[in-house]
Amino acid sequence: MKAGIVGLPNVGKSTLFNCLSNAKAQSANFPFCTIEPNLGVVNVPDKRIEKLEELVNPERVMPATVEIVDIAGLVKGASKGEGLGNQFLANIRETDAILHVVRCFDNDNIIHVDNSIDPVRDKETIDIELQLKDLETVQKRLERVKRTAKTGNKEAQAELVVLLKVEETLLKGISVRALDFTEKEMEFVQSLQFITAKPVLYVCNVDEKSAVSGNDYVEKIKEAVKDENAEVIVLAVGTEADITELDDYEERQMFLADIGLEEAGVSRLVRSAYKLLNLQTYFTAGVKEVRAWTIPIGSTAPQAAGVIHTDFEKGFIRAETIAYDDYVAFGSEAKVKEAGKMRVEGKEYIVKDGDVMHFRFNV
């Protein structure tokens, strides 16, 4: 599962990517310095795995991860191929969620492609380009489906209704994610990979003094997206970049405390991206390894087992399960068992976030 960082050129996307992945993607003060999408695998900060490490004292610890893609800056006309637009839009289509970076700071030394700071306008510029690309997709599909629907094909007629609804919405300048679909309708929608159907998180890139409580630009973005069911995060990306340059953990904490933050903003961002991708974590805990495993929310026990190895899913017998809070309260697997708090779950069990699991299987 991948989240793609998008936005206009020079809003701080590559700097943010560097903070997240510590992969030093080229970051320069001019448009299109990112041509190929950079891919980073980012650890998901989670206090629970630190606690399990403390209790179990394993040989190694493996946190959950999420993939972040740094996509080059989009410009007006991208949907028509302007500024390498087609390539960039194809990169966004391959992601599962969008981290939309908007510039919410003044700085005469950093060029803005439109020569003025207006985050709502910038957001709308990106929205329009993505909507136009989706409109092109839906209209191409409509040509074919209309012909098939005329022959009396019931499936095509059902799809036609959905496509016309999507087209009408996009023509009004509204993204596909604003629509509600039935399960059957969602099949048609998902098959077309609409860019504006992807969940979005707005990242307001602010100056250091606005890192804690934001500024007027942030308030304007919050007002503009209030009907989108989207989260807004405030992040001083330049400051976060300075913090990641510090090798010493204590120094980083002191720097954060100086600007009034309890933890790095990128940690909040990664957790939000994980949630945006509809992911959750379960743990395996033993002396060899404490590990966080990533699964879609709603996964069954066999599906969760399959993330470790496909044989675990095929030959699934049962899952010995401990709630995270119980594990911490009793302090060890043995004590949890003594207290009768270990549960045996079968194939229908829906895994809960934070479950500590041990799978029995037979292949």
C-alpha positions in Angstrom: 0.0 0.0 0.0 1.5 3.3 -1.1 0.7 6.9 -0.3 1.8 9.5 -2.9 3.0 13.0 -2.0 1.5 15.5 -4.5 1.3 19.3 -4.9 2.5 22.2 -7.0 6.3 22.6 -7.6 8.2 24.2 -4.8 5.8 23.5 -1.9 8.1 21.2 0.0 7.2 17.8 -1.3 10.8 16.4 -1.7 11.9 18.0 1.6 9.0 16.2 3.3 9.9 13.0 1.6 13.5 13.3 2.8 12.2 13.8 6.4 10.0 10.7 6.1 12.4 8.4 4.5 15.8 9.9 5.3 16.5 9.1 1.6 18.0 12.3 0.4 15.8 12.9 -2.7 17.1 15.9 -4.7 15.5 19.0 -3.3 16.1 22.3 -5.2 14.5 25.7 -5.5 13.1 25.2 -8.9 10.2 23.3 -10.5 10.6 19.7 -11.7 13.6 18.8 -9.7 11.9 15.5 -9.1 11.4 13.6 -12.3 11.3 9.9 -11.4 9.0 9.2 -8.4 11.2 8.5 -5.4 10.0 5.6 -3.2 10.6 5.4 0.5 9.7 2.7 3.0 8.9 4.5 6.2 8.6 3.0 9.7 5.3 3.6 11.5 6.0 5.2 14.9 4.2 3.0 17.5 4.7 3.2 21.3 3.2 -0.3 21.6 6.1 -2.1 19.9 8.5 -0.2 22.2 6.6 -1.5 25.2 6.5 -5.1 23.9 10.3 -4.8 23.3 10.8 -3.8 26.9 8.7 -6.7 28.2 10.0 -9.5 25.9 13.6 -8.3 25.3 13.8 -9.9 21.9 16.9 -10.3 19.6 15.4 -7.9 17.1 12.4 -5.6 16.6 10.6 -5.0 13.3 8.2 -2.1 13.2 5.3 -1.7 10.7 6.1 0.2 7.5 4.3 2.2 4.9 5.5 3.1 1.4 5.6 6.8 0.5 6.1 8.0 -3.1 7.5 11.5 -3.9 5.7 12.5 -7.1 7.0 15.5 -9.2 5.2 18.8 -9.0 2.0 19.1 -11.0 1.2 22.4 -12.8 -1.8 23.9 -14.5 -2.5 21.9 -17.7 -1.0 18.7 -16.4 -4.1 16.8 -17.5 -3.2 17.9 -21.1 0.4 16.8 -20.7 1.9 20.2 -19.5 5.1 20.0 -17.5 5.5 16.2 -17.9 1.9 15.9 -16.6 0.9 12.6 -18.1 3.8 10.8 -16.5 3.1 12.4 -13.1 -0.6 11.6 -13.2 0.2 8.0 -14.1 2.4 7.9 -10.9 -0.4 9.2 -8.8 -2.8 6.6 -10.2 -0.6 3.8 -8.9 -0.8 5.0 -5.3 -3.6 4.1 -2.8 -3.9 7.5 -1.0 -2.8 11.1 -1.6 -0.7 13.3 0.8 -1.5 16.7 -0.7 1.1 19.3 0.3 0.1 22.9 0.2 2.3 25.9 0.9 1.2 27.9 3.9 4.2 30.1 4.5 5.7 33.4 3.1 9.3 33.3 2.0 10.5 35.6 -0.8 13.5 33.4 -1.4 11.4 30.4 -2.4 9.8 30.8 -5.8 6.1 30.1 -6.2 4.9 29.1 -9.7 2.1 31.6 -9.5 4.2 34.3 -7.9 1.9 34.6 -4.8 0.9 32.6 -1.8 -2.7 31.3 -1.9 -3.0 27.7 -0.6 -6.7 27.4 -1.5 -6.0 28.4 -5.1 -3.1 26.0 -5.2 -5.3 23.1 -3.8 -7.9 23.9 -6.5 -5.3 23.9 -9.2 -4.3 20.4 -8.3 -7.9 19.3 -7.8 -8.9 20.6 -11.3 -6.1 18.7 -13.0 -6.9 15.5 -11.2 -10.6 15.9 -11.9 -9.9 16.6 -15.6 -7.9 13.4 -15.9 -10.7 11.4 -14.2 -13.2 13.1 -16.6 -11.1 11.9 -19.6 -11.1 8.4 -18.1 -14.9 8.3 -17.4 -15.8 9.7 -20.9 -13.7 7.2 -22.7 -15.4 4.4 -20.7 -18.8 5.9 -21.3 -18.4 5.7 -25.1 -18.0 1.9 -24.9 -20.6 1.3 -22.1 -23.3 3.3 -23.9 -23.0 1.0 -27.0 -23.2 -2.2 -24.9 -26.1 -0.8 -22.8 -28.2 -0.3 -25.9 -28.1 -4.0 -26.7 -30.0 -4.6 -23.4 -26.9 -5.8 -21.4 -28.0 -5.5 -17.8 -24.4 -5.2 -16.4 -23.6 -2.4 -18.9 -26.8 -0.6 -18.0 -26.0 -0.7 -14.3 -22.5 0.6 -15.0 -23.8 3.4 -17.2 -25.9 4.8 -14.3 -22.7 4.9 -12.2 -20.5 6.4 -14.9 -23.1 9.2 -15.6 -23.2 10.0 -11.9 -19.4 10.2 -11.8 -19.3 12.4 -15.0 -21.9 14.8 -13.6 -20.0 15.1 -10.3 -16.7 15.8 -12.0 -18.2 18.4 -14.4 -19.3 20.3 -11.3 -15.7 20.4 -10.1 -16.3 17.8 -7.3 -14.0 14.9 -6.7 -15.2 11.2 -6.9 -14.4 10.6 -3.2 -17.4 12.9 -2.3 -19.8 10.3 -3.8 -21.4 7.4 -1.9 -21.5 4.1 -3.8 -23.1 0.7 -3.1 -20.9 -2.3 -3.0 -21.8 -3.2 -6.6 -21.2 0.3 -7.8 -17.9 0.4 -6.1 -16.7 -2.5 -8.3 -17.2 -0.3 -11.4 -15.5 2.7 -9.8 -12.5 0.7 -8.5 -11.9 -0.9 -11.9 -11.3 2.6 -13.4 -8.8 3.7 -10.7 -10.1 7.3 -10.5 -7.4 9.5 -9.0 -9.9 11.7 -7.2 -11.6 8.7 -5.5 -8.4 8.1 -3.5 -8.5 9.2 0.2 -6.6 12.4 0.8 -4.7 14.0 3.7 -3.8 17.7 3.4 -0.4 18.7 4.7 -0.1 22.4 5.4 3.6 23.3 5.1 4.1 26.2 7.6 7.0 28.2 8.9 8.6 27.3 12.3 6.6 29.8 14.4 3.3 28.3 13.0 4.3 24.7 13.7 2.2 24.3 16.8 -1.0 26.1 16.1 -1.0 26.9 12.4 -1.8 30.3 10.8 -4.4 32.1 8.7 -3.4 30.1 5.5 -4.1 26.8 7.4 -7.5 28.1 8.6 -8.4 28.9 4.9 -7.5 25.3 3.9 -9.5 23.9 6.7 -12.5 25.9 5.7 -12.0 24.9 2.0 -11.9 21.2 2.7 -14.5 21.0 5.6 -17.0 19.0 3.4 -14.4 16.6 2.0 -14.1 14.2 5.0 -10.3 14.8 4.8 -7.8 15.3 7.6 -5.6 18.4 7.7 -2.1 18.2 9.3 0.1 21.2 10.1 3.8 20.6 9.5 6.9 22.9 9.5 8.6 20.9 6.8 11.8 22.9 6.7 12.2 22.7 10.5 11.5 19.0 10.4 14.3 18.6 7.9 16.7 20.4 10.3 15.6 18.0 13.1 16.2 14.9 11.0 19.8 16.1 10.4 20.5 15.8 14.1 22.0 12.3 14.9 21.4 12.5 18.7 17.9 11.5 19.9 18.1 13.8 22.9 19.1 16.8 20.7 16.1 16.1 18.5 13.8 16.1 21.5 15.3 19.3 22.8 14.8 21.0 19.4 11.2 19.8 19.3 10.6 21.1 22.9 12.0 24.5 22.0 9.4 25.0 19.3 6.6 23.6 21.5 6.2 20.1 20.0 6.0 16.8 21.9 7.0 14.7 18.9 8.1 15.2 15.3 5.3 16.2 13.0 6.4 13.6 10.5 5.6 10.9 13.1 2.0 12.2 13.2 1.9 12.3 9.4 3.1 8.7 9.0 0.5 7.4 11.5 -2.2 9.5 9.7 -1.1 8.1 6.3 -1.3 4.5 7.8 -4.9 5.2 8.9 -5.7 6.9 5.5 -4.6 3.6 3.8 -7.1 1.8 6.0 -4.3 -0.2 7.7 -3.9 -1.6 11.2 -1.3 -3.5 13.1 -1.1 -6.8 14.9 2.0 -8.1 16.7 3.9 -11.3 17.1 6.1 -11.4 20.2 8.9 -13.9 21.0 12.5 -14.0 22.2 13.7 -14.1 18.6 11.6 -11.2 17.4 8.9 -8.7 18.3 7.3 -7.6 15.0 4.4 -5.4 13.9 2.5 -6.8 10.9 0.4 -4.6 8.6 -3.1 -5.7 7.5 -6.1 -4.0 6.1 -8.7 -3.1 8.7 -11.4 -5.9 8.8 -9.0 -8.7 8.0 -9.8 -12.2 9.3 -7.4 -14.3 11.4 -6.4 -16.5 8.4 -5.8 -13.4 6.2 -3.6 -11.9 8.9 -1.7 -15.2 9.1 -1.2 -15.1 5.3 0.8 -11.9 5.7 3.5 -13.9 7.5 3.4 -16.7 4.9 0.8 -18.0 2.5 1.1 -21.5 4.0 -0.2 -20.0 7.3 -3.4 -18.9 5.6 -3.9 -22.1 3.6 -3.4 -24.4 6.6 -4.8 -22.1 9.3 -6.1 -24.0 12.4 -6.5 -21.4 15.0 -5.0 -18.1 16.4 -3.9 -17.8 20.0 -4.7 -14.2 20.7 -3.9 -11.7 23.5 -5.3 -8.2 23.6 -2.4 -5.7 23.7 -3.7 -4.1 27.0 -3.8 -7.6 28.6 -0.2 -8.4 27.5 1.0 -5.1 29.1 -1.1 -5.5 32.2 0.2 -9.0 33.0 3.7 -8.5 31.6 4.3 -11.8 29.8 2.6 -14.4 27.7 2.9 -17.0 30.5 1.1 -14.7 33.0 -1.6 -13.9 30.5 -2.2 -17.7 30.1 -2.3 -18.2 33.9 -4.9 -15.5 34.2 -7.0 -17.2 31.5 -6.8 -14.1 29.2 -5.5 -15.8 26.1 -8.3 -16.4 23.6 -8.4 -19.1 20.9 -9.9 -17.6 17.8 -11.1 -19.4 14.6 -11.3 -18.6 10.9 -14.1 -16.0 11.3 -12.3 -13.9 13.8 -11.8 -10.2 12.7 -8.4 -9.1 14.0 -8.3 -6.1 16.3 -5.7 -3.4 16.1 -2.9 -4.3 18.6 -3.7 -8.0 19.0 -0.7 -10.1 19.9 -1.1 -13.4 17.9 0.4 -16.8 17.6 -0.9 -19.0 14.7 -1.4 -22.7 14.6 -1.4 -24.2 11.1 -1.0 -27.5 9.3 0.2 -27.8 5.7 
